Amino acid sequence: MHSIPVSLIIAAWLILSNGVVYSANLEREKRMALEIVDSILDGEVEMLKDGGHQFLSIYTEAEQATRGVLIIHGRGFHPDWVDTVQPLRVGLVDYGWNTLSIQMPVLAKDAKYYDYLPILDEAIPRIEAGLAFLRDQGNKQIAIIAHSCGVHMSMHYLKKIGDEGLSAYVGIGMSATDYRQPMREPFPLNSLGIPVLDIYGSDDYPAVGRLAPGRWQQIHQAGNPLSRQSVVDGADHYFTDRGDEIVEAIGEWLGSLNIR
């Protein structure tokens, strides 16, 4: 078991956040980190910087691997979230991938899709910091795996920064929003030069399935023959109690790309 003193986390946050204005709810983020850091059994805690702020990340290594995945959680959660995120960050190690799961900006618990739109830019430096860390650890090939609101954040990054240096992208539960809040920022799926896996559950939110044909049309337009769209039968938006299945589906697809 790996842990770092809670007091050090609090001290670092207080020092580095002092005088810096953020739209995201840093106090909630700190509370979540303090709740989970001492219970992490697999992986090493890493405090990364997005400029003037430190944020929690968890790095889990596979044996002699030189490829990594950046895991981006959904709305309001954390990098060791029990559904989807924790199974992936631990399970993909068995498929030969180092994993880095990063804390994304969060708002209040009742915040909706439209509330998150103004803070999408705050996700960019965190994603950049995560990718830089993976490269510094010797990972030569890097994929992004994002879930739900994490898809909106990572697609915003790809729209603004591009996909150079990435080997693949996996979107889980793509196009999820809230009631009467249709998507405001289209995904740049038709302009990506990397293979894309669009994966969702058969019991996902209605919009995710309804918009799937349009997403696939855009992915197909991008022209990468390795891209796929996949439905996991019986899974809900959070892949509740279906961690093994999402790990297997993504692990096997990543394996089919022959990324070394």
N, C-alpha and C positions, 0 to 999 in steps of 0.2 A: 504494500500500500504506500502510495506517495502522497504527501501533503506538505503544505507550507503553513507557517504560523498565520493565523487569521489577523493578528496585529500588524504583520508586515503588509498584508494586502490592504488593510484599511489605511495604513500610513502612506503607502505608495499612492493610493487613490487620492487621499487628501492633499498630498504635495503636488501631484501632477495635474489634478483637476482644479487647483486653486486659481481663481481668476479667469478660468476658461468657461465660456458660455456654450452650452450644448442644448439642442432642442429635445434630444432624447432624455429619458428619465434615468439619470445616472444613479440616483439613490435606489431605485428599484433594482437596477442592474447589480449594484453592490450587494444588496440583500440576497439576491439569488445566488451570487457567487459564494457568499459566506455560508449559505445553506448547503451547497453541494461540494465545496472543495475538499472537505475532510472525508467525504464518502466515495471519492473516486478510487476505484480499485485497479483499473487498467489505464495506463497512460501516465504521462507526466504533465503537471500543471505548468503552463507557460504564460507569463504576463507580457503581452505584446503592446506596442504603442501605435496609435493612429495619428500621431502628431503630439498633441499636448495631453493625451489621455491614455491610460493603460486599460487593457481589457483582457478578460480571462479567455484562455484557449487551452485545449488539451491535445497533446501530441502523443500518438500511439504508434509504436514502431513494429514493422514486420521484420522477420529475420533476413538480413542482407538484401533489403529492397532499396532500389534507387528510383522509385516512382511513388507519387503521393496523391492524395485527394484532399481537397479543401471542402469541409462539410459546413453548410450554412443552414441553420435551424429556421423554423417557422416563427410566426408572429408571437412575440411575448414570451418565448421560451429561452432555453440556455443550451450551452454546448454539451451537456450530458443528459439532455431530456430523454426520458425513458422510452418513449415511442419514436420510432424512425431514427433519431439521431444517435442515441447510445448504441443500438444494435449495429448501425453502419460503422461508427467510428471504431468499434471493437471487432466486428465480424469481418470487415474487409481486410483486416490484417491477415486472416487465413487465406485470402486470395492474393497475397503478395503485395499489398499496398500499405504504405505508411499513411496515417490519417491525422489531419489537424482539424479539429472542430472548434470554431471560433464563436465568441459572443457577438451577436449583432445588436444594433440599437433597439431599445425597447421603449414603449410608452406605457400608459396606465393599462390595467387589465381590460377595461371596457373600450379601449381604442379600436377603431375600425380601419378598414382599408384606406379610406380617404384621409384619415388622420395620419397614416404612415407616409403618404405621398410626399409631404414637405421634408421628411428626413431621409429620403432615399440617397441623397448626396452624402450623408454621413456614413453610409455603408461602404462607399468607395475606398476611403483610406484603410478601413479594416480589412477589406478583401485584399488590397494591395499589400498590407502588412502580413497577412496570412500567406500569400503567395511568395513573398520575399523570404519568410521564415522557412517554408518548404524548400525553396531553392538553396538557402544557406545550409540546410541539413543534407544536401547532396542529391535531392530529388531532381532527376533530369526530365522526367515526364510528369505532368501535373494535370489532374482533372478536377472540375468543380461539381459537387453534388449539392443541390439546394432543394429545400422543401417549402411549399406554400408561399408565405410572404418572403421567405428567403429567395424564392424564384424571382419575385419582383425586384428585390434588391440586387441580386446577381445579374439579372437581365439589364437593369439600369447601368450597372458597371460595364457590361459588355457593350451596351449602346454607346456609352461615353468613352470607354477606353479601348474596346476591341478585344479580340480573342488571341492575339499574338502571344506565343509562349505557352498556350494551353493545348492539351492533347484531346480533351473530350469534355462534354457537359451532360449532366444528368439533371432533369427537372422532375420533381415528384409532386403530384397534385398541382400542376401548372394551371394558371388562370383563376385561382381561387380568390374571390373577393368577398363582399358582404351584400346582404339584401338591398336591392335598389342602388347598388354602387358598382356599375359596370366599369370595366378596365379603362383607365385614362391614358396609360402609357403602353402602347403595343410592344410586344416582344420583338427583338430584331432577329427572329429565327431564320428568316430568308437570306440573311447576310452573313451568317456564321460560316466559317471555313472549317470547323471541326465537327466530328460526329456527335450527334445529339441523341440521347435516350429520353423520350417523353413517356413517363410511367405514372400510372394512377390506379386507384382501386375501382372495382365495379360499383361499390357503394359510396363512392366519393361524392362531394358536393355536386349538385346537378350541373352547375356552370362548367365544371372541369370536364365532364363528359360531353356536354353540349358543344363546347368550343374545341373539342379534340380534332374533328375533321379539318377545321381551319388551321389549327397548329400544324397538323401533319402536312397540309398543303404547303405551308411556308417552309417547313423543314425539308420537304421534297424539293422545293424550288432552290434551296441552298445547294443541292446537288451532291451531297455526300452519301455514297452508297452504303456506308456503315451505320447510318442513322436508323433508329427504330422507334416505334410507338408500341407500348405494351400495357395491357390491362391485367391487374392481379385480381382474380375472381374472389369475391367476398370481402375484400379489404375496404376499409373506410378511408377517409381523408388522412387520418393519423396513423394508419396501419397498426391499429391497436391489436396487440397480441399476434401480430403477423411479422414480427421482426425478422425471423429466419427467412421468410419468403422474400422480403424486400432486399435483404442482403444477398440471397442467392440470385435473384433476378439481376441485380446491378452488378454483382461480382462476375457472373457469367458473361454479361454483355461487355463489361470492361475487358474480360479475358479474350473475347472474340476479336478485339481490336488489335491484338498482338503488340501491345505497348510494352516496351522493355526499358 
